Amino acid sequence: MKKHTLKKLSALACAAAMTLSLAACTSSGTGGDPTGSAAPGGSTSPSVLPTAGEGKVTIGIIQFAPHPSLDNCTEGTLKGLEAAGFKDGENGVTIDVKNAQGQPETGDMIAKNMVSSQYDLIIGVATPAAMSAYSAAKDSKIPTVFCAVSDPVAAGLVKSLEAPGAGTTGTADTLNLDGQLKMIRAMLPEAKTVGVLYTTSEPNSVSALKTFTELSTQYDFTVEAVGITNESEVASGAAALVAKGVDCVNNFTDNNVVNNLSTLLHATDAAGIPVFGSEIEQVRNGCVASESLDYVALGEETGRLAAQVLGGADPSAIPVSVVADSVPVYSQKNLDKFSIALPADYSSAENVD
């Protein structure tokens, strides 16, 4: 926001905070043209909480794909923003939520539109959306914040987790891959090969595969990986895993795979191959079990970081918040489908059925 506007709004920030409501946030990203832009606040740098009639703040959120785990991230981000005083439609705040529908090119277009409209902040949900936002805004005065980027260093978003140093910050979802392998071994004691379907251009998936493969030997597994380039190849990739005769499949947070989970499950279910998910929504939608992160909580943390930036903090100096704590979840219905007994060590895990 321009300096004269910042000065005017700063004096009224406390008064505005007293008007906060805990009602649910709304978004404009549920239909229509996904690349459209809301009316901008007209500012190009971090702002403070506005008071109605005194100034405006426009926040853009780009969700990469319409699948449940990213829906949870966006829901949490809106909650975190609201808790900090940034609620859509109140006190001059506009929050414009767009969905790239799993298409990087669409994400790029949305981000460029938000930059040209001079939004005050852009939040990218998932690695491809975060990369779109950062690429479009890095040469402007518009800060960006990312949500659910498993490896922001590999994605080229930050120099390090402790000191981003690149005009952006956000949250990283570090999958408990060791815990996941431990779970798979406990549930499938005779299994030898774990299949992985991943997108070769998603840095989070490439990084997760590397770590997963390194850890797999500790549990006496061999990893069979099949790479794809886009969502149209999920079906053929799933068929390739089945043809390799894998004993089970493990998902990461790969957006093309998760956004087309039913396609993967159609192939694996027919072959009698169980799939382990990377979070609770995948288990609800057909996977047998997971060491699951809380993506709503991850989003809330993202919203809090975004509020700091809107309050004037330099995102380059805000450490990336890493969320790594997981809890085991399973579906008894899906375990029964594959005649898998729930191990005693997981008797206290949550059954999502």
Residue pairs with C-beta under 8 A, 6 or more apart in sequence:
1 9
1 41
1 43
1 44
1 45
1 46
1 47
1 48
1 55
1 57
1 120
2 43
2 44
2 45
5 43
5 47
5 55
6 47
6 48
6 312
8 54
8 55
9 47
9 48
9 49
9 50
9 51
9 54
9 55
10 48
12 50
12 51
12 54
13 48
13 49
13 51
15 51
16 49
16 50
16 51
16 52
16 85
16 91
17 49
17 85
19 90
19 91
20 82
20 85
20 87
20 90
21 87
21 90
22 82
23 87
24 78
25 78
25 79
25 81
25 82
25 87
25 88
25 95
26 88
26 89
26 95
27 61
27 74
27 78
27 88
27 95
27 96
27 97
28 36
28 38
28 96
28 97
28 98
29 61
29 63
29 96
29 97
29 98
29 99
30 97
34 98
34 99
34 100
34 101
34 106
34 110
35 98
35 106
35 109
35 110
35 113
36 98
36 113
37 60
37 96
37 113
37 114
37 116
37 117
37 119
38 58
38 60
38 94
38 96
38 117
39 58
39 94
40 58
40 117
40 118
40 119
41 47
41 55
41 56
41 57
41 58
41 92
41 94
41 118
41 119
41 120
42 56
42 118
43 56
43 57
43 118
43 120
44 118
44 120
44 140
44 141
44 142
45 120
45 141
45 142
45 143
46 120
46 121
46 143
46 309
46 310
46 311
46 312
46 313
46 314
47 55
47 57
47 120
47 310
47 311
47 312
48 310
48 311
48 312
49 57
49 84
49 85
49 86
49 91
49 310
49 311
50 56
50 57
50 91
50 92
50 93
51 91
51 92
52 90
52 91
52 92
53 92
54 92
55 92
56 92
56 93
56 94
57 86
57 92
57 93
57 94
57 120
57 121
57 310
58 93
58 94
58 95
58 96
58 117
58 119
58 120
59 81
59 86
59 93
59 94
59 95
59 96
59 119
59 120
59 121
59 122
59 123
59 306
59 310
60 96
60 98
60 110
60 111
60 114
60 119
60 121
60 122
60 123
60 133
61 74
61 77
61 78
61 95
61 96
61 97
61 98
61 122
61 123
61 125
62 98
62 99
62 100
62 107
62 110
62 111
62 114
62 122
62 123
62 124
62 125
62 129
62 132
62 133
63 70
63 71
63 73
63 74
63 97
63 98
63 99
63 100
63 125
63 126
63 129
64 70
64 99
64 100
64 102
64 107
64 124
64 125
64 126
64 127
64 128
64 129
64 255
65 99
65 100
65 101
65 102
65 126
65 255
65 258
65 259
66 99
66 101
66 102
66 259
67 255
67 258
67 259
67 261
67 281
68 281
68 282
68 284
68 285
69 148
69 253
69 258
69 278
69 279
69 281
69 282
69 295
70 125
70 126
70 148
70 255
70 295
72 281
72 295
72 296
72 299
73 125
73 126
73 147
73 148
73 295
73 296
73 298
73 299
73 302
74 97
74 125
74 147
74 299
75 296
75 299
76 295
76 296
76 297
76 298
76 299
76 300
76 301
76 302
76 303
77 123
77 125
77 147
77 299
77 300
77 302
77 303
77 306
78 88
78 95
78 97
78 299
78 303
79 296
79 299
79 300
79 303
80 299
80 300
80 301
80 302
80 303
80 304
80 305
80 306
80 307
81 87
81 95
81 303
81 306
81 307
82 303
83 300
83 303
83 304
84 303
84 304
84 306
84 307
84 310
85 91
85 307
86 93
86 95
86 303
86 306
86 307
86 310
87 93
87 95
88 94
88 95
96 114
96 119
98 110
100 106
100 107
100 110
100 128
100 129
100 132
102 231
102 255
102 256
102 259
104 128
104 131
104 132
107 124
107 128
107 129
107 131
107 132
107 133
108 132
108 135
108 136
110 132
111 122
111 124
111 129
111 132
111 133
111 135
111 136
111 137
112 136
114 122
114 133
114 136
114 137
114 142
115 122
115 136
115 137
115 140
115 142
118 142
119 142
120 142
120 310
121 142
121 143
121 144
121 145
121 306
121 309
121 310
122 133
122 136
122 137
122 142
122 143
122 144
122 145
123 133
123 144
123 145
123 146
123 147
123 170
123 302
123 306
124 130
124 131
124 132
124 133
124 134
124 144
124 145
124 146
124 147
124 149
124 170
125 146
125 147
125 148
125 299
125 302
126 147
126 148
126 149
126 253
126 255
127 146
127 148
127 149
127 150
127 151
127 155
127 202
127 203
127 204
127 255
128 202
128 255
130 144
130 146
130 147
130 149
130 152
130 155
130 157
130 168
130 170
131 155
131 156
131 157
133 144
133 146
134 144
134 146
134 157
134 166
134 167
134 168
137 143
137 144
137 167
138 144
138 166
138 167
138 168
143 167
143 168
143 309
143 315
144 167
144 168
144 315
145 168
145 169
145 170
145 302
145 305
145 306
145 309
145 315
146 152
146 157
146 168
146 169
146 170
146 171
146 302
147 170
147 171
147 298
147 299
147 302
148 171
148 172
148 173
148 253
148 295
148 298
148 299
148 302
149 155
149 157
149 170
149 171
149 172
149 173
149 204
150 172
150 173
150 174
150 175
150 203
150 204
150 207
150 208
150 252
150 253
151 172
151 203
151 204
151 207
151 208
152 158
152 161
152 164
152 170
152 172
152 320
153 159
153 160
153 161
154 203
154 204
154 206
154 207
155 203
155 204
156 203
157 164
157 166
157 168
157 170
158 164
158 165
158 166
158 168
158 169
158 320
159 165
159 166
161 172
161 319
161 320
161 322
162 319
162 320
163 316
163 317
163 319
164 315
164 316
164 317
164 318
164 319
164 320
165 316
166 316
167 315
167 316
168 315
168 316
169 305
169 309
169 315
169 316
169 318
169 319
169 320
170 302
170 305
170 320
170 321
171 298
171 299
171 301
171 302
171 305
171 320
171 321
171 322
171 323
172 320
172 321
172 322
172 323
173 253
173 293
173 295
173 298
173 323
174 322
174 323
174 324
175 208
175 252
175 253
175 278
175 291
175 293
175 326
176 291
176 293
176 324
176 325
176 326
177 208
177 211
177 212
177 215
178 215
178 218
179 291
179 326
179 328
180 212
180 250
180 276
180 278
180 290
180 291
181 194
181 212
181 215
181 216
181 218
181 219
181 221
182 219
183 276
183 289
183 290
183 291
183 328
183 346
184 191
184 194
184 219
184 221
184 248
184 250
184 276
185 191
185 219
185 220
185 221
186 343
186 345
186 346
187 288
187 289
187 335
187 340
187 341
187 342
187 343
187 346
188 247
188 248
188 274
188 340
190 247
191 221
191 247
191 248
192 220
192 221
192 222
192 247
193 221
193 222
193 223
193 224
193 244
193 245
193 246
193 247
194 216
194 221
194 222
194 223
194 224
194 246
194 247
194 248
194 249
194 250
195 223
195 224
195 225
195 226
195 241
195 244
195 246
195 248
195 249
195 250
195 273
196 209
196 212
196 223
196 224
196 225
196 226
196 249
196 250
196 251
196 252
197 225
197 226
197 228
197 234
197 237
197 238
197 241
197 249
197 251
197 254
197 257
197 264
198 205
198 206
198 208
198 209
198 225
198 226
198 227
198 228
198 252
198 254
198 257
199 205
199 227
199 228
199 229
199 230
199 254
199 255
199 256
199 257
200 206
200 227
200 228
200 229
201 229
202 254
202 255
202 256
204 252
204 253
204 254
205 252
205 253
205 254
208 252
208 253
209 223
209 225
209 252
212 223
212 250
212 252
213 223
213 225
216 222
216 223
224 241
224 244
224 246
226 237
226 240
226 241
226 244
227 237
228 234
228 236
228 237
228 256
228 257
230 256
231 256
231 259
231 260
234 256
234 257
234 260
234 263
234 264
235 260
235 263
235 267
238 263
238 264
238 266
238 267
238 268
239 267
241 249
241 267
241 268
241 273
242 267
242 268
242 270
242 271
242 273
246 273
247 273
248 273
248 274
248 275
248 276
249 264
249 268
249 273
249 274
249 275
249 276
250 275
250 276
250 278
251 257
251 258
251 261
251 264
251 275
251 276
251 277
251 278
251 282
251 287
252 278
253 278
253 279
257 264
258 278
258 282
261 282
261 285
261 286
261 287
262 285
262 286
264 275
265 275
265 285
265 286
265 287
268 274
268 275
269 286
269 337
272 338
274 287
274 288
274 334
274 337
274 338
274 340
275 286
275 287
275 288
276 287
276 288
276 289
276 290
277 283
277 287
277 288
277 289
277 290
277 292
278 290
278 292
278 293
279 290
279 292
279 293
279 295
280 290
280 292
280 329
280 350
280 352
281 295
282 290
283 289
283 290
283 292
283 329
283 330
283 331
283 334
283 352
284 331
284 352
286 331
286 334
287 331
287 334
288 330
288 331
288 334
288 335
288 337
288 338
288 340
289 328
289 329
289 330
289 331
289 334
289 335
289 346
289 349
290 328
290 329
290 330
291 326
291 327
291 328
292 326
292 327
292 328
292 329
293 323
293 324
293 325
293 326
294 323
294 325
294 327
297 323
298 323
301 321
301 323
302 321
305 315
305 318
305 321
308 318
309 315
309 318
327 349
327 350
328 346
328 349
328 350
329 349
329 350
329 351
329 352
330 342
330 346
330 349
330 350
330 351
330 352
331 351
331 352
331 353
332 342
332 351
332 353
333 353
335 341
335 342
342 349
